[in-house]
Amino acid sequence: MENIEQIEAEESSIDFGKIFKDLLKHKKLYYKVLPIAFVLAAIYALSLPNFYSCEVKLSPEIQSSATGRSSLSALASTFGVNIGQGAAGFGTEALFPTLYPELVNSTDFKTTLFDVPVTIEGNKKKGEKDRTMTYYDYLSKEQKKTWWSAAIGGTIKAIVSLFVDKKEEKETIDPFRLTMKQTQIVKALDKLVVCDVDKKTMVITINVTDQNAVICANMADTVKNRLQNFITDYRTSKARVDLEYNRKIYKESKQRYEKARQLYAEYMDANHDVNLHTVLQKQTDLENEMQLHYNAFTTVASQLIAAEAKVQMETPAFTTLQSATVPVKKTGPKRAQMCIIFLFLAFLGTTGWILYKEDDLKPLLGLS
């Protein structure tokens, strides 16, 4: 009973009427703070450049040596469990779809995007022409920045130039030893190019963000093609090596067969009417040698056809679930939401300051 009375006494000590009156007493403060907060929020939001997003979805071909085990692995993957067959039923393949994001995030892959040509469309009404440049130059020179970041960056650059001699950066791109500027571009691509794989459906999602809608869609399509080509090269690497070896053996065996056939034909023409046993024996030897080379040639030809079929069989197939399209609406920034959040925080801060000034926080916080 004493505890209940104590709790009721504490609840009754909170005078909500007084709090409301104190807030009304300082209402002019809200009239000053909220407009200032709105103006600051508007300046901040309008300073942020627009950006667009383009999403591409792919479904890779999944190969498995055991159908029953693959079905079991697929069932287990729905519960987030991988069992057997390497990774989620991909046999001994080292590069399965769950590693594709790691591939896209690698420095080697991102540096291959530096030389992709992109075009900035000019304003036809103003007579501006289209400009074509590499993706690297576009990211390093054509990106819009906020006024404060541009000012800070310009100041730092000016200060550094006073103490450090300006040297020309090498044009060649070496993933093993990147320049400072190239490293910054690679880090920027961490946020601009994102790859994700659904572990249940194995659907590959590639999302590209950019300030230019057309370049955004073009780069999304380029990343998709580069990823497909890399995976295809990996999956068919051994089969292509075997194919080149079979082509070499085929060419050599064909030359040996043609040489043996030519010798046999020349010998037969030269000894057409001769019936000596030595001539007949030589004829038989040449014919047998030609036949051996012919048998070897046909065997190698069959192996070459099989090697070509092997390359085709190992070439993975991708189903495009969602193609790259030029986004019509910008993805961000969401300026209206930013302004609302700024106003809400300003309102909370002002209210807290008024309650502190009027000594209304102690009852609310349960302080004596």
Salt bridges, closest charged atoms under 4 A:
ASP22 OD2 - LYS18 NZ 3.01
GLU93 OE2 - ARG235 NH1 3.57
ASP130 OD1 - LYS124 NZ 3.23
GLU142 OE2 - ARG131 NH1 3.13
ASP190 OD1 - LYS110 NZ 1.80
ASP221 OD1 - LYS224 NZ 3.43
ASP242 OD2 - LYS238 NZ 3.28
GLU244 OE2 - ARG247 NH1 3.11
ASP273 OD1 - HIS272 NE2 3.75
GLU289 OE2 - HIS293 NE2 3.73
GLU314 OE2 - LYS310 NZ 3.24
GLU358 OE2 - LYS25 NZ 3.20
GLU358 OE2 - HIS26 NE2 2.75
ASP360 OD1 - LYS18 NZ 2.87
